[in-house]
Amino acid sequence: MSTADDVAPAADEPVEFEERPPKKSDVSRTCIVSRETMPIAELLRFVEGPDGSVVPDLKRNLPGRGVWVEARRAVVEKAVAKNVFARALRRRVSVDPGLCDLIDRLMNDQALGTLGLARKAGEVVVGFAKVEAAVARERLAGLVHAAEAGADGVAKMTAALKRRFGGEADLPVVRIFSGPQLDLALGRSNVIHAALLSGRAAEIFLERAAALGRYRGVSAEMPTNDDHAEKSGDLPQE
């Protein structure tokens, strides 16, 4: 664990922490590493825990003194290496060396948990033939392929999208989860392909999967899909 020996800020150094979680009306915050103001959706919030440790707050609702870091692993690693948390929080705080891995696990679990909620809401179709049929006629939010999905199956799904939408179908495609991870999230076995139907839970899953990809530095981006999916309604409860 790393700790800061001196956290006293300079007299003219701006305050970087806040004493409360953000309000719904808040749209931006400043990254304590780059000092750039960014949309909250592109940042991770961290708070000082009761034991003086730095705790990631993915839901942005934990009480206590909080600071913000750009939601990319490389930036969080820099914050850990340089003890930026202690300076920004103005406290002697401890930082677990496994913090970056913990964030990855939390974001991964959060995304897959939302995929499970989408299944309960009837927004997920699995099975190659059923997915192909959904691509042909359903209102789609996106597709999911297991990371180990074969090139032939992926190519057939891509061809089905082109048959329906023509040219480049502007649909997000998620391919950062393994088959076993999808099996567990969806309560099925041998899940390789899945279609996401329009709905709030499916949209939130896509947002969280895209955020996880950005955190990991995945090069393939997942475009938003305002043409083929609605972004309204409440997230189903577990």
N, C-alpha and C positions, 0 to 999 in steps of 0.2 A: 504494500500500500504506500502511496505517496502522500505527503503532507506538506503544507506550506509553513515555513518558519517565520516569514514576515508578510503580513497581509495588509499592513497600513498603507492606504492609498496616498498619492500626492494630494496636496491641498486643492489643486485645481482639477483633479481627475473627476470626470462625471460619474454619477452613481449608475451602476449597470444592473443592479438587482431590483426586484420589486417584491413587495410584501404580500401580494395576493395573486391568485390565478387570474388569467385574462378574462375579460368579459366577452360576450358574444359579439359586441360591437367593435372589439379590438381587431385590427387587421394586420398589424405589423409590429415587429420588435427588432432589437439590435443584437446581432451575433457578437458574443464577447471575444471571439477569436479575430474575426476580420473587421469588427466595428462597423459593418455594413447593416443598414436597415433593410429587412427582408420581410416578405409575407409570412405570417405565422405558420402557414401550411408547409413552408420550406425549412422550418426550424424545429428543434427539439428543446423542450423545457426541462431543466434540472432544478431540484430543490435540495436544501440542506435537511437531511433526515434527523430524527430525534437523537441519534447517536453521533451526529457530526459527520456523517458520510454524505457523499453526493449521490442523489437518487434520481434516475430518469423518470420523468412524468409524461408518458406518452399521451395520456388523456387530458393533460393540461389542466388538472383540477385539484392537485394536491395543495394543501395549505403550506404556508411557510415561505421563507425567502427563496426566490427563484431567479434563474438566469437562463439565457437562450443561446443555443449553438446551432449553426447550420447543420441540417440533417444529412450529413455525409460522414461516413466512417473516418475518412482521412482528416476531416476537420475536428471531429471528436478526439481522435488520437493526438492531434496537436494540442488540444485543450488539456488533455491528461498529461502529456509530456512536459508542458510548460507551466503546470499548476495555475492555469488561467482561472479555474473555478474559485480558488481561494482568494485571488485578487478581486474578482468580480463580486463575490459574495461578502468580501471583507470579513471573513471568518477563517479560523484554522480548521479546515475540513479535510477529511480523508477521501481518497479516490481509489477505488478498487482497480487493480491493474486489468481485471477482466471486464471493465465497464463496457468496452466496445462490443465484446461478444455478447454480453447481457442484453444490450440494446438490440442487437441482431435477432436474438432469440425472442425477445418481447415483440418486436415488429413482425417477425415471422408468425408467431402464435396468434397475434392480433388479426393479421390478414386471414389466416386459415380459419380462425374462429368465425370471422364474418362470412367466409365462404360457407361454413356450416349453417349459419343463420339464413343465408340465401337459399340453401337447399330446403330448409324447413318452410321457407316462404314460397316454395314452388318456382324459384327463379333459376334452377340449375337442372340441366338435362345431361345425362351420362349414357355411355354406350355408343359405339361408333355409328350404328345405323340411326339411332334416335337423334344423335347430334347432327348427323347429315340432314335428317328430315327437318330439324329445327332451323338449321341454316337456310333451308329452302323456303320456309314459310313463316317462321316466328319473328317477333319483334326482338332483335338481338341487342344485347349490351356488349358482348365480347365473347372470346373463346379462351379456353384453357387447354394447354397441352402439357403433359408431364415432361419433365426435363429430358427423360430418356426416350421420349416418343420417337418412333421410327420416321425416317424422312418420307417414306411412301404415304403413311397415314396423314402426316402434316400436309403433304402436297395435295392429297385428295380433298382435305378440308379447305385449303386455299383455293382449289379449283371450284369447289361448291360455292364459296363466297363470290368468286368472280362471275359464276353463272347467274347468281342472283343480282348482284349489285353492279357488275361490269367493272372492268379496269381494276384499280386498286381499291379494295373495300376498306373504308375508313373505320375499322373496328380494332379496338385494343386486343392484343393476343398475349396472354400471360404464359411464360414458360420458365419459371424460376423455382417451381416446386416439384419434388420427386413424386413418382407414382405412390409410394407408401404414405407420403404426407397427404396426398389428395385422398387416398383410401380412408385414412383416419379422419380427415375433416368431413368427408361426405358419408361416412358410414357404409362404404361399399368396398368391394375388392376389385383389383385390377383396373383402376381408373386411369385411362391414358388420355382421353379427350373429354371435354365437357363444354357445353354451350351455356352461356349466361343470358338469361332472358331479362328483358327490361324490368327494372325495379330498383328500389332504393338500396336494398342490401347488396345486390349485385354491383351497383355503382360504387358503394363504399368499399367493397372488396377490391375493385379495380383501382381505386384511389390508394388503398393501403398497399396493394401489391406493387404499384408504381413507386410508392414512397420507399418500400423495401429495396426495390431495384436501384433507385437513386442512392440510397444509403450504402449499398454494396458497390456502387460504381458500375452497375450493369450498363453496357453501351446501348443496347436496344431500348428505345423509349416506347412507351405505351400511349398513343394519342387519345385525347378525349373524344367522346362520341356523341355529340349533341344531336346528330341527325337520326340515329337509330335507337337512342335510349332516353328515357325520361329520368329527370333528377328530382323527383318529388316523393313525398310520403315519409313515413317514419321507419326507422330501423327496427325490424322485429326483435323482440326480447327473447332471451334464452329461457 
